[in-house]
Amino acid sequence: MGLRFMRKAHVARGKGDEAMAFAAEISAHWKETYGTELTWGFEVGGEWGTLYWFSDHDSMANLEAEMMASMANEETGKRLAEGADLFEGRTEDRLIMTM
């Protein structure tokens, strides 16, 4: 049993290539900094420009510790801010219990 975190974001028009580069870059940063593998991809056959990130965690405590560490990390904050203009509207997060 574990947890899967999912973040959904909508790419701003004309920013698809930049958003994919950002998704790959932030995923690599996350793995290097926090040790968590982020998988990312685009929705196929659905809403244009919907990008997702997924990560798996063995407990809520570990996910929470990682999230708190990411909020306190200046480099992570800087990188996330640099990608802000690549997306529009709201992001959506989901937490799914896996079996």
N, C-alpha and C positions, 0 to 999 in steps of 0.2 A: 504494500500500500504506500502511496506517495502523493505528491501534488504536482500538477502541471499548471504553470503560469502562462497565460496568453495575453499578449498586448496586440490590439488592432488599431491601425492608424490609416488615415486617408491621405494619399500622396497629392500634393498640389499639382494642378495642371501644368504640364511642361517640365516637371521635375522628376520624372520617372527614373532616368538614368542616374541622376544625382542621389535619389532616394535609395536605389539599389546599392550604390557604392557606400552610402552612409550605413545602410543595414549591415553590410558585410564588415565595415570598419568597426561599428559599435559592438557587433557580435565578437569580433576578434579581441577587442579591448576588454570585453566582459570576461571572456575565457582567461585572458592573461592576468587580469586584475583580481577576479573573484573565483576563478576556477570552475565556473559554470558554463556549460556548453549552451549557447543560444542557437536555435535553428530559426531561420527566417524564410519567408517566401511570400508570393503574391497569390491572391485569390484568382482562380481560373474559372471562367464561366459565370462569374457573379459581377459584383460591382467593380467597375474599372478603378484601378489604383488603390486597391485595398491591400495593405501590407501587414503581415503578422510576424511576431516573434514568439517563440515557445521556449520554455525552460522547464526542466524537471528537477524536483527537490524531494528529499526523503522525509522532511518534516516541516511543519509550519514554523517552528523555532529557527531552523536553518534558513528558510526563505526570509523570515523577518530580519535576521541578523545580516543577511546579504543586502537587503533593501536599505537597512539603516546605514550600513557601511557605504553603499553607493551614494546615499544622500549627503554623507559627510566627506566624500572624496571630491576635491576640487577639480581634478583632471576629468573625472566622469561628468561632473556638472558642466564643465567647459565643452566637452565633446557633445553632450546632449543639446546644449544651447546652440551650438553651431549647426545642428540639423533641424532646428525648430522651423525655419522657413520652408522646409521641404514638405511640410505636412499642413493640412488645413482641417478645420473643424475640431471635433473632440477625439480623444483616444478612448478606447474601451479596454478595460482589463477584466480578465476572468481567471478564477482559480478553480481548478477541477481536481477532485479527488480521483486518483487512479487506483485500479485494483490489480 
